[in-house]
Amino acid sequence: MKKLLPLIVLLICLVGNEAMAQFTVSAEVRPRSEFRNGFKTLTDDSKDPVFFTEQRSRLYLDYLSDDFKFKLAFQDIRMWGESPQIYKRESGNTFISEAWGQYFISPSFSVKAGRQIISYDNERFLGGLEWAQQGRRHDALLFIYDSQESKSQLHFGLAYNQDADTSEPGFIQGDGAGFYSVGGNYKTMQYGWYHKDFESTSFSILALNAGYQNADSTVSNKQTFGFIPSTTLGSLKLAGDFYYQTGSFGGRDVNAFLAGINATIQTSVTPLTFGVEYISGDDDPSNDQIKAFSPDFGTNHAFNGFMDYFYVGPANGAVGVNDLYLKTSWKLGKGSLKAHAHHFLTGSTQIDEMGTELSKSMGTEIDLVYGINLKGGVTWNIGYSQMFATDTMESLREGDKTHLQNWAWTMITFKPTLFSSSK
C-alpha cells in the first residue's frame, strides 16, 4: 500500500491545480466470518464443519471533471491467518479491482474503457457480484447514451480477451497466437442494453453474445436475450425477468430459458413478496442440445437462496431449478430483519441410478439476515440459513439429508471517505 501514496499525493496536487475537478479518496474494510455446515451442497457425518474469516480491503480513487471521470480501485483479499505474523514477502493477494476512464463527448453520450463493473437491472444476468469478496469485473469498452429528458438509456459494450501465456512475439504472429486459455472466461463479448422509464412502469431489453474458445481453436458463440419489466399499481408492484439462450457452446446447440415473476404487496406491517422463477434444465444431457439455462455473469447469490446451492460454485449441471419463494422484512430495534423462504423443485426430469424418476421437490431453505447501521456509516450484518433437503436433493448431490444442513455468518463493513476536494 505504501507504493500507492505517491500516486495519491500526485492526484491531489493535480486536482488542486484544476478548479473544476473533484477528487475523492475512500476506503473499505469488510471482514466476514462464516460457519459452513452444508453450504452449497449437502454434508454428512464424515465431514467436519468449517469456520473462517475472509476479509476484503479496498482503496478507491475517484476523479471527476466536466469532460471525463476515472476510477482506480485497489483490492486485497485474504483469509485471516494465511500470512505469517512476521514475513518479508507473500503470494500476491493485492490487485487492481477497477481501472477505467469515461469521456463525455456530450452530456448524454460518453465512452468508457477499462476494467469495470458491468451491472444492470436486478443483476440476474449481468451483475457486479459484490457479495463475493473479490467481485466480478470485465475488461471492456462501452458506448453509453443516457438521456434524462427522455428517461432512457442505451448501452453498447464489447470485449476481446487475450491471455499472457504466449511470449510477446506471439501476439505479432505465430501458430496459436490468438488461442485464449483462461477457463470460464469468454474470449469475445458484445452486448446491447436499452432501458426506458415511464411514470409507473419501466422495462429493459438485453442482447448479449459471448464467444468461448474451444479446444480445437474454434469459437462457440452463445446468445442471451432478456426482457426485464416492472410496474406499480397502487400498493402492488409487479416485476419479472425473461431470458432466452441460443447459439452454441462447446460444439452443442443451446436452447434454454429463464422466466421469473414476483409481486410485492405493501402492508401496514411489512412488505410481502411472492415469486416464482423457472430455470430450464435438460431431461437428457446426452442429446445434441443444451437445454439448461446458465445465468453466466449475474450476481447469483442474490437468487435461489443464500446458501448458494444453485449457480454459485456448482453450476447445477443439467438439473435446472423451479424456485417458489416468499420474502419479507420488518424493523427490529434499530435495524431490520429480512426473512426469505424458498421451495426448490427440479427444472427437468431426473432419473436415479435404478432408472426411477425422482420427485421434483429438492428441498426448502430458510434465510434470516439482520442488518443495522452503526455510527459513522459502519454497517453490521448477521445471517443464518438452513436447508431442509429431500430424497431428490440427496440423490442429486449425495450427502445426508437427515444431517443438519446450515450456514451462519456475520460481516461488518467500514467505508470511510478519507479525502474529498470541493468541485
C-alpha positions in Angstrom: 0.0 0.0 0.0 3.0 2.3 0.5 3.6 2.3 -3.2 0.2 4.0 -3.7 0.9 7.0 -1.5 3.0 8.9 -4.2 0.1 8.3 -6.7 -2.4 9.7 -4.2 -0.3 12.7 -3.5 0.2 13.4 -7.2 -3.5 13.2 -7.9 -4.3 15.6 -5.0 -1.8 18.1 -6.4 -3.3 17.8 -9.9 -6.8 18.3 -8.6 -5.6 21.3 -6.6 -4.5 22.9 -9.9 -7.8 22.3 -11.7 -10.7 24.2 -10.1 -13.4 22.4 -11.9 -12.3 18.9 -10.9 -13.2 16.8 -7.9 -11.1 14.1 -6.4 -12.2 11.6 -3.7 -10.2 9.0 -1.8 -12.3 6.4 0.0 -11.7 3.0 1.5 -13.4 -0.2 2.6 -12.6 -2.9 5.1 -15.1 -5.8 5.1 -14.2 -8.9 7.2 -16.8 -11.7 7.0 -16.8 -14.8 9.3 -18.6 -17.9 8.2 -19.7 -21.2 9.7 -20.3 -23.7 6.9 -22.1 -27.0 7.6 -23.9 -27.9 4.4 -23.2 -24.7 2.4 -23.5 -25.0 -1.4 -24.1 -28.8 -1.1 -25.2 -31.4 1.4 -22.8 -32.6 4.1 -22.8 -35.8 6.2 -21.2 -37.2 9.4 -17.9 -37.9 7.6 -17.3 -34.2 7.1 -16.5 -31.6 9.7 -18.0 -28.1 9.6 -15.6 -25.2 8.9 -15.2 -21.8 10.4 -13.1 -19.0 8.8 -12.9 -15.2 8.3 -12.2 -13.7 4.9 -11.5 -10.0 4.6 -11.8 -7.6 1.7 -9.8 -4.3 1.9 -10.1 -1.7 -0.8 -8.8 1.8 -1.7 -10.9 3.8 -4.1 -9.6 6.8 -6.1 -12.3 8.8 -8.0 -11.7 11.7 -10.3 -14.4 13.8 -11.9 -14.1 16.8 -14.2 -16.5 18.3 -16.7 -15.1 16.3 -19.6 -14.2 12.9 -18.1 -14.0 10.8 -15.0 -12.0 7.8 -14.0 -11.7 5.3 -11.2 -9.0 3.2 -9.7 -9.8 0.6 -7.0 -7.1 -1.4 -5.4 -8.2 -4.6 -3.6 -6.7 -7.1 -1.2 -8.5 -10.4 -0.4 -7.2 -12.7 2.3 -8.1 -15.3 4.9 -7.3 -14.3 8.5 -4.2 -16.2 9.4 -3.0 -17.2 5.9 0.0 -14.8 6.2 2.6 -15.3 9.0 2.8 -12.6 11.6 6.4 -11.9 10.7 7.2 -12.1 7.0 9.1 -10.3 4.2 7.1 -11.4 1.3 4.0 -13.4 0.4 2.0 -14.6 -2.5 0.1 -11.8 -4.3 -3.3 -11.0 -2.9 -3.4 -7.3 -3.8 -4.5 -6.3 -7.3 -6.5 -3.8 -9.2 -10.2 -4.3 -8.9 -11.3 -1.4 -11.2 -9.4 0.8 -13.6 -11.4 2.7 -16.1 -11.9 6.1 -17.7 -15.1 7.7 -19.1 -15.0 10.5 -21.6 -18.1 12.6 -22.2 -18.5 13.6 -25.8 -21.7 15.4 -24.8 -23.8 15.5 -21.6 -25.7 12.5 -22.9 -23.1 10.4 -24.8 -19.9 9.0 -23.4 -17.3 6.3 -24.0 -16.0 4.2 -21.1 -13.0 1.9 -21.3 -11.0 -0.3 -18.9 -11.6 -2.9 -16.1 -15.0 -2.2 -14.7 -18.2 -3.5 -13.2 -21.0 -4.2 -15.7 -24.3 -4.4 -13.8 -27.8 -3.9 -15.0 -31.3 -4.1 -13.6 -31.6 -6.7 -10.8 -28.3 -8.2 -11.7 -29.9 -11.5 -12.7 -27.7 -11.9 -15.8 -25.2 -9.1 -15.6 -24.0 -8.1 -12.1 -21.1 -6.9 -10.0 -21.2 -10.0 -7.7 -20.2 -7.8 -4.8 -21.3 -10.3 -2.2 -18.2 -12.3 -3.2 -15.3 -10.5 -1.6 -13.5 -10.3 -5.0 -16.5 -9.2 -7.1 -16.8 -9.6 -10.8 -15.1 -7.4 -13.3 -14.9 -7.1 -17.1 -12.2 -5.6 -19.3 -14.4 -3.9 -21.8 -15.2 -0.8 -24.0 -18.7 0.7 -23.5 -20.6 3.3 -25.6 -23.2 5.0 -23.3 -26.2 7.1 -24.1 -28.1 8.4 -21.1 -30.9 10.9 -21.7 -32.6 12.3 -18.6 -35.1 14.2 -20.7 -36.4 11.0 -22.4 -35.8 8.9 -19.3 -34.0 6.3 -21.5 -30.6 4.7 -21.6 -28.8 2.8 -24.4 -25.5 1.0 -23.8 -23.3 -1.0 -26.2 -20.4 -2.9 -24.9 -17.7 -5.1 -26.4 -14.6 -7.1 -25.2 -11.8 -9.2 -26.7 -9.8 -11.2 -24.3 -6.2 -12.5 -24.6 -4.0 -14.2 -22.0 -0.3 -13.8 -21.4 0.8 -17.4 -21.7 2.3 -16.6 -25.1 5.5 -14.6 -25.3 5.3 -11.1 -26.7 6.3 -12.0 -30.3 3.5 -14.5 -30.4 1.0 -11.6 -30.4 2.5 -10.4 -33.6 2.4 -13.6 -35.5 2.7 -17.4 -35.0 0.6 -20.5 -34.6 -1.9 -20.4 -31.7 -1.1 -16.7 -31.0 -4.9 -16.0 -30.6 -5.8 -19.0 -28.5 -7.4 -18.0 -25.2 -6.8 -20.4 -22.3 -8.3 -18.7 -19.3 -11.0 -21.1 -18.1 -14.5 -19.9 -17.5 -14.0 -16.6 -19.3 -15.4 -15.6 -22.7 -12.9 -14.8 -25.5 -15.2 -12.2 -27.1 -18.3 -10.4 -25.9 -20.7 -7.9 -27.4 -23.9 -6.7 -25.9 -26.6 -4.0 -26.2 -28.9 -2.9 -23.3 -31.8 -0.5 -23.5 -33.8 0.9 -20.6 -36.9 3.1 -20.5 -38.7 4.6 -17.6 -42.4 5.7 -17.6 -44.4 7.2 -14.8 -45.1 3.9 -13.0 -43.6 1.4 -15.4 -40.1 0.6 -16.7 -38.5 -2.1 -18.8 -35.1 -3.2 -20.1 -34.1 -5.2 -23.1 -30.7 -7.0 -23.2 -29.0 -8.8 -26.1 -25.6 -10.4 -25.4 -23.2 -12.6 -27.4 -20.4 -14.4 -25.7 -17.8 -16.3 -27.7 -16.0 -19.1 -25.9 -12.7 -20.7 -27.0 -13.0 -24.4 -28.0 -10.1 -26.9 -27.6 -9.8 -27.2 -31.4 -9.2 -23.4 -31.6 -12.7 -22.7 -32.9 -15.0 -20.3 -31.0 -18.6 -21.1 -29.9 -20.9 -18.2 -29.8 -23.8 -18.2 -27.3 -26.5 -15.5 -27.4 -28.7 -14.5 -24.5 -31.8 -12.2 -24.9 -33.6 -10.7 -22.0 -36.7 -8.7 -21.2 -37.0 -7.2 -17.7 -40.2 -5.3 -17.0 -41.7 -3.8 -13.8 -44.8 -1.8 -12.9 -46.5 -0.3 -9.9 -50.3 -0.5 -9.4 -51.1 1.4 -6.2 -49.6 -0.6 -3.3 -48.8 -3.6 -5.7 -45.5 -3.8 -7.5 -45.1 -6.4 -10.3 -41.7 -7.3 -11.7 -40.3 -10.0 -13.9 -37.3 -11.2 -15.9 -37.4 -13.4 -19.0 -34.3 -14.7 -20.8 -33.7 -17.0 -23.7 -30.4 -18.6 -24.7 -29.5 -19.9 -28.1 -26.4 -20.3 -30.3 -23.8 -22.9 -29.4 -21.4 -23.8 -26.5 -18.7 -26.4 -26.7 -19.9 -27.6 -30.1 -23.5 -28.2 -28.9 -26.5 -26.1 -29.8 -28.2 -24.1 -27.0 -31.9 -23.9 -26.4 -32.6 -22.7 -22.8 -34.7 -20.2 -20.9 -35.3 -18.5 -17.6 -38.7 -17.0 -16.6 -39.4 -15.2 -13.3 -42.2 -13.1 -11.9 -42.9 -11.6 -8.5 -45.4 -9.4 -6.8 -44.7 -7.2 -3.8 -47.6 -6.0 -1.6 -47.1 -3.2 0.8 -49.0 -4.0 4.0 -49.3 -1.8 7.2 -46.7 -4.0 8.9 -44.2 -5.2 6.3 -43.8 -5.7 2.5 -44.6 -9.2 1.2 -43.0 -10.5 -2.0 -44.4 -13.7 -3.6 -42.5 -15.0 -6.6 -41.7 -17.9 -8.8 -38.6 -18.5 -11.0 -38.2 -21.3 -13.5 -34.7 -22.0 -14.9 -34.8 -24.7 -17.6 -32.9 -27.9 -17.1 -32.2 -30.8 -19.5 -34.1 -34.1 -19.4 -31.4 -35.8 -21.5 -28.0 -34.2 -21.2 -26.6 -36.7 -23.7 -28.5 -35.2 -26.6 -27.2 -32.7 -29.1 -28.8 -29.7 -27.4 -28.0 -27.8 -24.2 -31.4 -27.0 -22.6 -30.1 -26.0 -19.2 -30.1 -22.2 -18.8 -26.9 -20.6 -17.3 -27.0 -17.1 -15.7 -23.4 -16.6 -16.7 -22.5 -13.2 -15.4 -25.1 -12.5 -12.8 -25.0 -11.9 -9.0 -26.4 -15.4 -8.4 -26.0 -15.3 -4.6 -29.0 -12.9 -4.6 -31.3 -15.5 -6.1 -32.3 -19.1 -5.3 -31.4 -18.9 -1.6 -28.4 -17.5 0.2 -26.9 -21.0 0.8 -25.8 -20.9 -2.9 -26.9 -24.4 -3.9 -27.6 -23.2 -7.4 -25.3 -21.5 -9.9 -22.7 -20.4 -7.3 -19.8 -22.8 -7.3 -21.7 -25.8 -8.5 -23.4 -24.9 -11.7 -26.3 -27.3 -11.0 -25.4 -29.3 -14.1 -28.5 -30.0 -16.3 -31.0 -30.2 -13.4 -32.4 -26.6 -13.6 -34.5 -25.3 -10.8 -38.0 -24.1 -10.1 -37.9 -21.7 -7.2 -41.1 -20.8 -5.3 -40.4 -18.1 -2.7 -41.8 -15.7 -0.1 -39.7 -12.7 1.1 -40.4 -10.1 3.7 -38.6 -7.7 6.1 -39.5 -5.6 9.1 -37.9 -3.2 11.5 -36.4 -4.8 14.6 -34.9 -2.4 17.2 -32.5 0.0 15.4 -32.1 -2.4 12.5 -34.1 -4.6 10.2 -34.7 -8.3 9.8 -35.1 -10.0 6.4 -36.7 -13.4 6.1 -36.8 -15.5 2.9 -38.4 -18.9 2.3 -37.7 -20.9 -0.8 -39.0 -24.2 -2.0 -36.9 -25.7 -4.8 -38.0 -28.2 -7.5 -36.0 -29.5 -10.4 -36.3 -27.7 -13.7 -36.2 -31.1 -15.6 -37.0 -34.8 -15.2 -34.3 -36.5 -13.2 -33.7 -40.3 -13.0 -31.9 -42.1 -10.2 -29.3 -45.0 -10.6 -32.2 -47.5 -10.6 -33.9 -45.8 -13.5 -36.7 -44.5 -11.4 -38.0 -40.9 -11.9 -37.2 -38.7 -9.0 -39.7 -36.4 -7.3 -39.3 -32.9 -8.4 -39.1 -31.5 -4.9 -35.5 -30.8 -3.8 -36.0 -29.0 -0.5 -36.9 -25.9 1.4 -34.5 -23.2 2.5 -35.0 -20.5 5.2 -32.8 -17.4 5.2 -32.6 -14.8 8.0 -30.5 -11.7 7.8 -30.4 -8.9 10.5 -28.7 -5.6 9.5 -28.0 -2.4 11.4 -26.4 0.9 10.5 -23.9 1.9 13.2 -22.3 5.3 13.9 -20.1 6.8 11.2 -21.6 4.8 8.3 -20.5 1.4 9.6 -22.9 -1.4 8.9 -23.2 -4.8 10.6 -25.0 -7.9 9.3 -25.6 -11.3 10.7 -27.3 -14.2 8.9 -28.5 -17.7 9.4 -29.7 -20.2 6.8 -30.9 -23.8 6.9 -31.7 -26.3 4.2 -34.3 -29.0 4.6 -33.4 -31.4 1.8 -35.5 -34.2 0.3 -34.5 -37.6 -1.1 -34.2 -36.0 -4.6 -31.6 -33.5 -3.3 -29.7 -36.3 -1.6 -29.8 -38.4 -4.8 -28.5 -35.4 -6.9 -25.9 -34.1 -4.5 -25.1 -37.1 -2.3 -24.6 -36.2 1.4 -27.1 -37.0 4.1 -30.4 -35.1 4.1 -31.1 -36.1 7.7 -27.9 -34.3 8.8 -28.2 -30.7 9.9 -27.6 -28.5 6.9 -26.9 -24.9 8.0 -24.8 -21.8 7.4 -24.2 -18.8 9.7 -22.2 -15.7 9.0 -21.5 -12.2 10.3 -20.0 -9.2 8.5 -19.0 -5.7 9.4 -18.3 -3.0 6.8 -16.2 0.2 7.3 -16.4 2.6 4.3 -14.9 6.0 5.2 -14.2 8.9 2.9 -10.5 9.8 3.5 -10.3 12.8 1.3 -12.6 14.8 -0.9 -11.8 18.0 -2.8 -14.6 20.6 -3.4 -15.6 21.0 -7.1 
